[in-house]
Amino acid sequence: MRRLCGGCSRKLDFMPGLLCPVCFRRLPTETLMESDRPPCHKGSLFALAAPLQFANPVACELVHILKYGKVRAAAEPLANVLADYLADSAQNSKLEIGNFILISVPLHPKKERERGFNQALVLTELLKQKSEILRKVPILTGALVRTRPTLSQTKKKNREEREENIRGCFGVRNPELIAGKNILLVDDVFTSGATMREAARTLKSAGAKKIIALAVARA
């Protein structure tokens, strides 16, 4: 894939900082030093890090051709945005993610074979390469797994159907690798949040401490 033109690159501008995954309120980072639960919605299991909105036409097109066009090269400009976003968020706040581990939201093996790769893992690996603050942060693969196939969330009409579709679809292998760890959980997009919530519940059940859900874009 050729580099993005200047106009498209400018459309990927973002604001740094973390969000509540329920109301999308921008969070004071100090609240996440002691807890990963946003003060406005304390029932949430994680804070959301999402630099772009999915309504952004450039972000939407890049994610679409990555996932459905199976063009791995589309992950590179998205990983660049994530790396810049994390650098700016850390510089402008007290957020420290050097003591986190990276986990990508897994696909079921059947879906991964059909697609040829897991786009979330591709983004995670590129992000680690491009981000100075993640250079020493390990990627933990194979710990969070899909235990059953699910229909695409895009085929579900509402939040309730998405929650039911994804419920109980994750499991943890070697929970001792998760217990007591802070986790940066990576996926491509955050729409209803059902997938991230179910993954976070599974990781919390295995003893994970703080979780930041990192996605390129939110709906």
N, C-alpha and C positions, 0 to 999 in steps of 0.2 A: 504493500500500500504506500502510495506517495504521501509525503508530508501534507498536513492540512494547510490550506491557504490562510492568509492572514485574517480574512473575514470570518472563516469558520473557527479559527483559534480564538478570536475575540469573543465568539459566542459561547465559549467554554469558561468564561470568567466566573468566579465564585466568591462567596464570602466564607472566611475561615470560622471554625468553631463547631461545637457539638449541639445537637438538637434533641428535644424530647421526641421519642418515636410515636407518641400519641397525638400531641397537639402541634408538633414542630416548632415549639417555642425554643429560641436560642438560649442555651444553658450557660450560666457562669461556671467556668471550668473548676473553680474551687470546690464546688459541690461534688465533683467526681473524684476528688482526692481521697475522700473517706467512703464514698458510696457510689455505686454505678446506677442508682435509681434516681431519676429526675425528680426534683422537689415538687413539681407540678403534678406528676403522676407516679407516685411512689410504688404502685403496683407493677410498673414496668421492670423488666429484667435487665435492661441495657440502655445505654445512651446511643443515639444515632449519629453517625458521621456520614453525611451525604452532601458533596459539594454542589451538585447540579439538580435541577428539576427535570423530570422525564419529558415534560412539555417542551424542553429545549430541543429544537429540531436536529441539531448536530449530534447531541448526546443520544437521542432516540435512534437516529439512523446508524450510528456506530454500534450501539448495543444490538440493534436488529441484525445487522450484517455479521456481527460476531456470533450471535446465538443461532440464527436461522439461516444465514448465508454461509455459516461455517468458515468465515474468513478470520483466521487467528490474528492476522496483522492489524485488524481493527482494535485489538486490545491495547496496542502500544500508545496511541494518543489518550486513551482512557486511563491507562496506568500513569501517564505523565500528569494528568489532572489530579489523580489521587495523591501522587508523590508531592506535588506542589501544595495541595490542600493540607496534607499532614504537616509539611514543613511550616506553612504559614500559621496553622492552628497551634503548633507547639511553640513557635516564636512569640505569638501574641497572647500566650496564656501560660498557666502553670502545668499544662498537660504534659505528662511524661509517659511515653509508650515504649521506652527502651526495655522495660521489664515485663512486656507482654509477650505472648506467643501468637503466631499467625495461624489461623485455621480457615480454610475456604469451605463454603457450604457445598456438600458433596452432591453429585448426581447418583441416581441408581446406576449400577453397572450396565444394565441394558440400554438406558438412555445415553450413557457416555459412549458406548460402542456405536450407537446410531449417529451421534453428533461427531464423534472422533476425538473429542477432548471435553474437559470440564472448563467452561469459560471462567468460572470463579477461580479455579486453580491457576489458569493461565494469567489472569489479572494479578493474583497474589504473587506469583513468581516474578512477573515483570515489575511489580511494585517494589518488591524487596531489592531488586537490582537497581532501581532508579532512586530509591529513597535513602538518603544518608542516615536518617534516624532509625531505619529498619535494617541496616546492614547486618547487625549482630542479633537481630530478632529471629529465632528459628521458625520455620514452617513445619507444622505438625500435620503430616498426611496420614490418612488411614485410621485416625482415632475417632473422628466423627464420621459415621457411615449412614447411608440410606438402607434401611432394613426391608423396605418394600417399594415397588414402583408406585408412582402417583400420576394422575392426569396433570397436564399443564395447568397452572393456576390461571392462565388466560382464558381457559374454557369454563371457569367458574363465574357465576353471575354476581355474587355478592360476598361479603366478608364471611358470613356464616358458612357458605359452601367452601370457601378457601380454607377456613379453619378445619372443617371436617375432612377435607381432602388430604391435608398435610398431617393430621393428628397421628402421633405415634409412629411416624415414618423414619425417625432417626434413632440411632443407637450409638453407644460409645464402646470402643474396644480399648483395653488397657486404661481403665479409669484412673489409675495411679499417675498417668501422664497429664491428666486434666486437673486433678485435685489440687487446690491451692493456687492455681495459675490465673493470671489476668490474660484475657483473650481478646484479640482483634479478629472478629468474625467477618469474613469478606464474601460479598456476593455482588452481582452486577447491578441489580435494581431493587429498590424497596417500594413495593406498591401497597398492598394492604398490610404488609408486615407479618403475615401469617407464617411464612417460611422462617424468617428470622426469629420470631417468637418461639416456634417449636424447637428450632435448633438451640436457642438459648436455654429453654427449659431443660432440654436433654443435657446440655453442658453443666447447668447449675446442679442438676441431680447427681452428676458425677463429681461435684465438689468445686466447680470453677468459681473464682472470686468475681472480679469485675469483668464485664463484657462490654466492648464497644463494637457495635455493628457498623461496618464500613461498606458502603455501596456507592457506586458512581453517581446514581441519581435516585431521587424519590418521586413518587407520583404526586 
